[in-house]
């Protein structure tokens, strides 16, 4: 979906107009760079869906909600402190860079820096380099001369990811020492037996090369991170569909070691057996989730915060009564998740109307929390108030 606030010639980075800028200013400018004219965009000029969501969302006590930037179909976030901004991926061809040059927590420029991916969902950043796990391959970009407006030529790191659109949107995290990429590779189906790299989390050197399977038996993880104290991998996983409103429960998993098996497809999610494989014995001992969420909540991106985990629940698409649609704080006690409380709520109204769908959660440069929203086309910012 294109941003209807910008003239059409500024929405796509074609060769004829890439030099013109392609950026919308959060504080109110659709830049007409060719003729040097700018026009203010005030609150009511934001997309109606973004305006509506901003008026209805409710943050946890002790935080205030702000709009960091409007970004079409915003999904994965990679924070780049040295570049004074963030990269934002989508579940389509577009990849954005949002610049916050003055560091005030509001993106002044939203630049479409590439539009030639199959699915630009999987992104990660380390100083000097952007990594993108596309549907079919993994690439990196040298950012030493990055101007915030366009990426250079990619370096190919790996070309043999399963090239299938079903669950083909990847998620990427860097290892704590930033030497390896961890990439979630979903199963290309609802419930089926998989092969090769399908249904796994793989690990590969940041310089490229053949990956190894770090964890298997995973249906579709769209969120992974490492615990800041233990260094252990934690990841979400979405359970199978069409088994009922209340099963299987969605997962938050803890990888205490490499090589663990998490049950799919013999288990559709949590402890729910897949009907078509109910009489078969799984090929390895199953590691069950450390914590679960309601069925079909679609747990996606996560980050650790003050000893707890913040998890985006994208929300159900096929449940009789919609559920999820919030960011929750998963409370940890003695290193284990025990309960949830709303962190950012209000995406789902009491009448069933959906005003937003959270996708990813990241700490910003100043310690505030960023939440992407692919329904309201926004990146929200939650700022501690000290209260």
ABEGO torsion letter per residue (X at the ends): XBBAABBAAAABBBAAAAAAGGBBBAAGBBBBAAAGBBBBBBAAABBAAAAAAAAABBBBBGBBBBBABBBBGBBBBBBBAAAGEBBBBBABABBBBBBBAAGAGBBABBBBABAABABAABBBBBBGBBBBBBAABBBBBBAAABAGABBBBBBBABAABBBBABGABBBBBBBAAGABBBBBBBBABABBBBBEABGBBBBBBAAEEBBBBABBGBABBABBBBBAAAGBBBBBBBBBBGAEAAOBBBBBBBBABBGBBAGOAABAEEABBBAAAAABBBABBBBBBABBBBBGAGBBBBBBBGGBBBBBBAEBAABABBBEGBBBBBBBBGGBBABBBBABBGABBAAGBBABBBABBBBBAAGBBBBBBAAAGBBBBBBBAGX
